[in-house]
Amino acid sequence: GIILELLKEAMVSKLGDTKGFLIDGYPQELKDAEEFESKIGEPKLVLCLDCSAETMSSQSSENTETTEDRIESYYQASNPLIAYYESRTQLCKVDAEGTQEDVFLEICKTIDSFLK
């Protein structure tokens, strides 16, 4: 609840100055998405960075077992979120298997095409 309230305050304070908001890492669970919609509104665009478990684990400095556990937890939480947003709003999956620069450019293209 605290995160959502802080997020709402920050968004309301910038409403006149922006075309939209990029929120990284939230929501993490389906209940968070539902609460966001009830208190703030339905997002117009949701980006999903789509990459393999191998790509995610290569970005981690933790030991292999810890990394595998965290990736498994991520997939368990994100799959219902992805299905939820596919059915309710515009979900854009971005191929995140390339270099950081390639992924950034792909995100920019996706956002630009949505705003046109």
C-alpha positions, 0 to 999 in steps of 0.5 A: 500500500505504501508503494502505491500511495507514493507512486500515486502522489508522484504521478499526480504531481506531474500530470500536467508535465508529461505524456506518460509514466514509465514504472520499472518493476511494478507491479510484481504480482497480480494483486498489485496490478489490480490494486493499481487499476482500482486506485490509479487507473488502467495502464495504456501500455505495458512493456514486457522484456522477454528473455530466457532464464539463461540471459537473466542468470548471466546478468546476476552476480549471485551464486547459481542456486540463488539465481535459479531460485529467484528466476523461478520465483520471477516466472511464477509471479510474472506469468499471471501478470502477463496473461492479465495484461494481455487480456486487459490492455496493450501488452508489448513484448520486447525481445531482450536477448540482444545487447543493452543498446539493442534492447534500449532501442527496441523499447524506444521504438515500441514506445514511439510507435505507441505514441503516434 
